[in-house]
Amino acid sequence: MNRNIYLTPFLWLLVTILYGQQRPIQSMYMFDPLLINPAYAGNQVQLTATAIYRNQWVNLDGAPKTFTQTAHSGFRNSRAGVGYILSNDQIGIHTDVGFYGVYSYKIPLWNKGTLTFGLQGGFNNLRSNFDLLTLKNNQDQYLSGVTSTFSPNVGSGFYYRQKRFFVGFSVPYILDNKVIGMDRTTSNTNVQQRYYYVHAGFTKQLSPSLKLVPSTLIRMQEHAPVSFDANVFLVFYDAVGLGLSYRLNDSIIPMFELQLNDNFHVGYAYEITSSALNQYSNGTHELMINYRVKISRIHKGLECPTYW
């Protein structure tokens, strides 16, 4: 029997079980907060595009590989921001493609703070090719053929920001859609569970050339334990960032970020697995590239925040 059949129960847990992680987790979300909160759209003012590639649990057959690409912008003489989120998540025989449009509206507050509300809407399309499995019993009708599940969804959030502090709350995917297809199982519990995100952080100027940037992300999934990331970055000359994250009961994550010029930032993260999976996996790699540009026609006269 091919080793893929041993992986099937593992994949099934990752994709369909109530108590498991259902949405992709990324370590470098702090460089692309739009992935977790639609209210972030336009907060960098200029046109901002970010791509992140994640290769999870290296050396484990069928392990997740996730690519995300986002873009968003603010506008002159407008409090609105718009953008989109594109994702491709592969795990074993399953490929999940998503696309969401994003809109935000910013309200100025006291002490130069702003409160932004955001909405997103779009879809995920999950394609499962069971013919890729090598089975001992080829007569199993539930492990053959190709299925495709289209799942529209909506989400919302808010984001409060001052010059050196931010906090946000979001529910990016509100609808509890079915996963894989109810014809594949007699269970009535294989649905996507709703997520709630709380993220916050601040910047502390330690010296003219050094900043300390701690932050956290709390994930709350219905019918699952609360999870969180604790992150800290040291930023040198607003150009080089060295960071470390801890994910509860999962991993320790060294990170590196570099400003190449006024437009491009790149980053890399390596997750050192601290759970029992470290016996089978060589960790997780994540690469990020960010491009920002100020377009005079729509951004002239607007002050753009620094990256940190």
C-alpha positions in Angstrom: 0.0 0.0 0.0 1.3 3.4 -1.0 2.3 5.6 2.0 -0.3 8.2 0.8 -3.0 6.1 2.3 -1.4 6.5 5.7 -1.5 10.2 5.3 -5.3 10.3 4.5 -6.5 10.3 8.1 -4.0 13.1 8.9 -5.2 15.2 6.0 -8.9 14.5 6.9 -8.3 15.8 10.4 -6.6 19.0 9.1 -9.3 19.8 6.6 -12.6 18.6 8.1 -12.6 18.0 11.8 -14.2 20.5 14.1 -11.4 20.7 16.6 -8.5 21.3 14.2 -7.0 24.3 12.5 -9.0 25.0 9.4 -7.7 28.2 8.0 -4.1 28.6 7.0 -1.8 30.0 9.7 1.0 32.3 8.6 3.9 33.6 10.8 4.5 36.8 8.9 1.0 38.2 9.1 2.4 41.3 10.9 3.8 42.3 7.4 0.4 41.8 5.8 -2.4 42.4 8.4 -5.0 42.5 5.6 -4.9 38.7 5.8 -6.5 38.7 9.2 -8.4 42.0 9.3 -10.2 43.7 6.3 -10.1 47.0 8.3 -6.4 47.3 7.5 -7.1 48.2 3.9 -5.7 51.6 3.0 -3.9 52.1 6.4 -0.5 52.4 4.6 -2.1 55.1 2.4 0.0 54.3 -0.7 -0.5 51.3 -2.9 0.8 48.3 -1.1 1.1 44.8 -2.5 2.4 41.8 -0.5 3.1 38.1 -1.4 3.8 35.4 1.2 4.7 31.8 0.4 4.6 29.2 3.2 6.1 25.7 2.9 4.8 24.0 6.1 6.2 20.8 7.8 9.0 20.2 5.3 9.6 16.5 4.5 6.1 15.5 5.5 4.2 14.1 2.4 1.1 16.1 1.5 1.9 18.9 4.0 0.4 22.3 3.5 1.8 24.8 1.0 0.2 28.2 1.0 0.5 31.3 -1.2 -1.2 34.6 -0.5 -1.1 37.8 -2.4 -2.8 41.0 -1.4 -3.0 44.6 -2.6 -4.7 47.7 -1.1 -4.6 51.5 -1.2 -6.0 54.6 0.3 -7.1 57.7 -1.7 -6.7 61.5 -1.7 -9.8 63.3 -0.4 -11.3 60.1 0.8 -11.5 58.1 4.0 -12.0 54.8 2.1 -9.6 52.1 1.4 -10.0 49.2 -1.1 -8.1 46.0 -1.8 -8.2 42.3 -2.4 -6.9 39.0 -1.0 -5.9 36.1 -3.2 -4.9 32.7 -1.8 -4.0 29.2 -2.9 -3.7 26.6 -0.1 -2.6 23.0 -1.0 -2.7 20.1 1.4 -2.4 16.6 0.1 -5.1 16.0 -2.5 -7.0 19.2 -1.7 -6.5 22.6 -3.3 -8.4 25.6 -1.9 -8.4 28.8 -4.0 -9.9 32.0 -2.5 -10.5 35.5 -3.6 -12.0 38.4 -1.5 -12.6 42.0 -2.2 -12.0 44.4 0.7 -13.4 47.8 1.6 -12.6 50.0 4.6 -13.7 53.4 6.0 -11.6 55.5 8.4 -12.8 57.8 11.1 -10.3 60.4 12.6 -10.3 60.5 16.4 -8.5 62.4 19.2 -4.7 62.3 19.7 -4.2 61.7 16.0 -5.8 58.3 16.3 -8.0 56.7 13.6 -10.7 54.0 13.9 -11.2 52.0 10.7 -14.1 49.7 9.9 -13.6 47.0 7.2 -15.7 44.6 5.2 -14.7 41.8 2.9 -16.6 39.5 0.6 -15.7 36.7 -1.8 -15.4 33.0 -2.1 -13.3 29.8 -1.6 -13.3 27.0 -4.1 -12.1 23.7 -2.6 -11.1 21.0 -5.2 -10.4 17.5 -3.9 -8.9 14.9 -6.3 -9.4 11.5 -4.6 -8.0 9.7 -7.7 -4.5 10.8 -6.6 -4.7 8.3 -3.7 -3.3 4.8 -4.0 -5.6 2.5 -2.2 -5.6 -1.1 -1.2 -9.4 -1.3 -1.8 -10.2 0.6 -5.1 -13.9 0.0 -4.6 -14.4 2.6 -1.9 -16.7 5.1 -3.6 -15.9 7.8 -1.1 -12.2 7.8 -2.0 -12.5 8.2 -5.8 -13.3 11.0 -8.2 -12.9 14.7 -8.1 -15.1 17.1 -6.1 -15.3 20.8 -6.1 -17.0 22.9 -3.4 -17.8 26.6 -3.9 -18.2 28.5 -0.7 -19.0 32.3 -0.6 -18.3 34.1 2.5 -18.1 37.6 4.1 -16.2 39.1 7.0 -15.7 42.3 9.0 -13.4 44.0 11.5 -12.2 47.2 13.0 -8.7 48.6 13.5 -7.6 51.4 15.8 -4.3 53.1 15.3 -2.2 55.8 16.8 1.3 56.7 15.7 3.0 54.0 17.9 0.1 51.8 18.9 -2.5 49.6 17.2 -5.3 47.2 18.1 -7.7 45.3 16.0 -10.6 42.8 16.1 -11.9 40.8 13.2 -14.1 38.0 12.0 -12.8 37.5 8.5 -15.1 34.5 7.6 -18.5 34.7 9.2 -20.4 31.9 7.4 -20.0 28.3 8.5 -19.7 26.6 5.1 -19.6 22.9 4.4 -16.2 21.4 3.6 -15.4 18.8 0.9 -19.1 17.9 0.5 -21.7 16.2 2.6 -21.9 13.3 0.2 -18.4 12.3 1.3 -19.3 11.4 4.8 -22.2 10.6 7.0 -21.1 13.2 9.6 -23.0 16.4 9.7 -20.2 18.3 11.5 -17.7 18.9 8.7 -18.1 22.6 8.4 -15.7 25.6 8.6 -15.8 27.1 12.0 -15.9 30.8 12.6 -12.7 32.5 13.7 -12.2 35.6 15.9 -8.9 37.5 15.8 -7.5 40.0 18.2 -4.2 41.6 17.3 -2.3 44.4 19.0 1.2 45.9 19.3 3.2 49.1 19.8 6.5 50.7 18.8 9.1 51.8 21.5 11.9 54.1 20.4 15.0 52.8 22.3 17.5 55.1 20.6 17.7 57.1 17.4 18.6 54.0 15.5 16.8 51.3 17.3 13.1 50.4 17.9 11.4 47.7 19.9 8.2 46.4 18.3 6.2 43.8 20.4 2.9 42.4 19.2 0.4 39.6 19.7 -2.3 37.8 17.8 -5.0 35.8 19.6 -7.0 33.3 17.6 -10.3 32.1 18.8 -12.0 29.3 16.8 -15.4 28.0 17.7 -15.2 24.5 19.4 -11.4 24.7 19.6 -8.9 25.9 22.2 -7.7 29.5 22.1 -4.3 30.0 20.5 -2.0 33.0 20.4 1.3 34.3 19.0 3.7 36.5 21.0 6.1 38.4 18.8 9.0 40.8 19.4 11.1 42.7 16.8 14.2 44.8 17.0 14.4 47.3 14.2 17.7 48.9 13.3 17.7 52.2 11.3 14.2 51.5 10.1 15.8 49.1 7.6 16.6 45.8 9.3 14.3 43.8 11.5 15.2 40.8 13.7 12.3 39.1 15.4 11.2 36.1 17.4 7.7 34.6 17.8 6.3 32.0 20.1 3.1 30.1 19.0 1.4 28.4 21.9 2.1 24.7 22.0 3.3 24.7 18.4 6.5 26.5 17.5 9.3 29.0 18.0 9.9 31.3 15.0 13.0 33.4 14.2 12.3 36.1 11.6 14.2 38.5 9.5 13.1 41.6 7.5 15.1 43.9 5.3 14.2 47.1 3.5 15.9 46.9 0.1 14.9 50.5 -1.0 12.0 52.9 -0.7 9.7 50.4 -2.4 10.7 46.9 -1.6 10.8 44.9 1.7 11.6 41.2 2.0 11.3 38.8 4.9 12.0 35.2 5.9 10.7 33.1 8.9 11.6 29.6 10.0 9.3 27.8 12.3 11.0 25.4 14.7 8.3 22.9 15.6 7.9 22.3 19.3 5.0 19.9 19.1 5.2 16.1 18.5 5.5 16.8 14.8 9.1 17.7 15.2 9.9 14.0 15.0 8.7 13.9 11.3 9.2 17.4 10.0 12.2 19.7 9.4 10.1 22.8 10.3 8.4 25.4 8.2 9.8 28.0 5.8 8.0 31.3 5.0 9.1 34.0 2.5 7.6 37.5 2.1 8.0 40.3 -0.4 6.3 43.7 -0.1 6.1 46.5 -2.6 4.8 50.0 -1.8 4.5 53.0 -4.2 3.0 56.4 -3.8 1.0 57.4 -6.9 0.9 61.2 -7.2 -2.5 61.2 -8.9 -4.3 59.5 -6.0 -1.9 60.0 -3.1 -0.5 63.5 -3.6 -0.3 65.4 -0.3 -1.0 62.4 1.9 1.4 61.4 4.6 2.3 57.7 4.4 3.1 55.9 7.7 6.5 54.4 8.1 6.7 50.6 7.7 7.3 50.2 11.5 
